[in-house]
Amino acid sequence: MHPSKLRPVLAIRLFADDTKAFGPGVATLLHHVDALHSLRAAAAAMGMAYSKAWRITKESEALLGFALLDSVTGGKNGGGARLTPEARAFLARYDAYTAALRAASDALFRVHFPEEG
């Protein structure tokens, strides 16, 4: 049996004291909200219960100290959600940070595990 090729996989989580404030799940959820304009649709796209999406969004907001979503309830157009300006800026910084870490990790992996490259 031929061994599988190894590769590094990073999951970047940001903590406030000992509590996770933000990570890949919330980031993915926000990207879906941005594309679908709905927390419910974003949760469904991820196979996540709406109640969980709502809970992790509220927990993250409390720890970060700012709202992530502006929500519109019901009405003629059925409501929806969009990212707040603070959330959009924070998500862009998180995405840039994780991309830089992954690039550095890939470079270090090639140094320390050259047989896998």
N, C-alpha and C positions, 0 to 999 in steps of 0.2 A: 504494500500500500504506500502510495506516494504522499508525503506530508503536505498539508495545506500551506500555502504561502501566508506568512504573517504580515500584518499591517497594524499601525496604531489607530486607535479610535478614541478621540477625546470628546467628553461631554462637559462643557463648561457651565458651572453653576456659580451664581453670585450669592453670597450669604450676608445677612445683617446679623452680627453677633453669631449665634449658633443656629439661626433659622434661614433656610433657603428662601431668598427673595426673588430670584429670577433664574431661569435656566432654559434649556432647549425646548421643553414642552410649552412653556408660556410664549417663548419666541415664535415657535411654529404656529401656535394658536393665533397670535397677533398677526402674523403674515397672512393666515387664512382670513381673519376678520378684515384685513386691509383689502384683500381680493374679493371677498364675498359680501362685505358690508353687513355682516350679521354674526353675532356670537353663536347663535343656535346653528347656523349653517356651517360655521367654522368648526364647531364641536363635531357635528355630523361628519364632516369631511375627514376628521381625524379618528372617527370611530369612538368618540368620547361622549359621555353623557353631558347634556347641557348643564346639569347641576354641578358637575365637576368643573367644567369650563368656567362657570360663574364663580365657584368657590376659589379656584386657583388664581383667577383674575383679581378678585377682591383681596385675597391674602397677599398677593404681590403688590397691589396698590398700597395696602396698609404699611408694608415694610419699606417700599420705595418712597412713600410720602407724596405721591401724586397719582392722579387718575390715569388709567391706561386707555379707557374707552369713553366716548361720548355716545350715549344710547338715546334712541328715539323710540318711544313705545307706540304700538298700534297705529291707528289712524288710517287714512285712505290708502297710503302707500305701504302699510303693513309694518312700519317701524324699521329698526336696523341699528347698526353700530358702526362707529368709525374710530380710528386711533386719534387720541389727543395729540396736539403738537409735541408735548413732552414725551409721550410714548413713542412717537415716530422718531424723535431725535435719539432717545435711549436705545431703541431697537437698532437703529443705524450704527450706534457706537458699539453695541453688543455684537452685532454681525461683523463689524470691522475687527474688533478685538478677537473674536473666535477664529476668523479667517487668518489673522496674523499668527495666532497660537498654533493653528493647524499647519501652517506653512513652516513655522519653526520646528514643530514636532516632526514633520516629514523630513526636513533636512537633518535633524539629529538622529532620526531613525536610520537614515541611509549611512550615517557615520558609524553608528553602533551596531547595525545589523546589515552590513553591505551584501551579505549573501542573499538577502530577501529582496534587494532592489533589482 
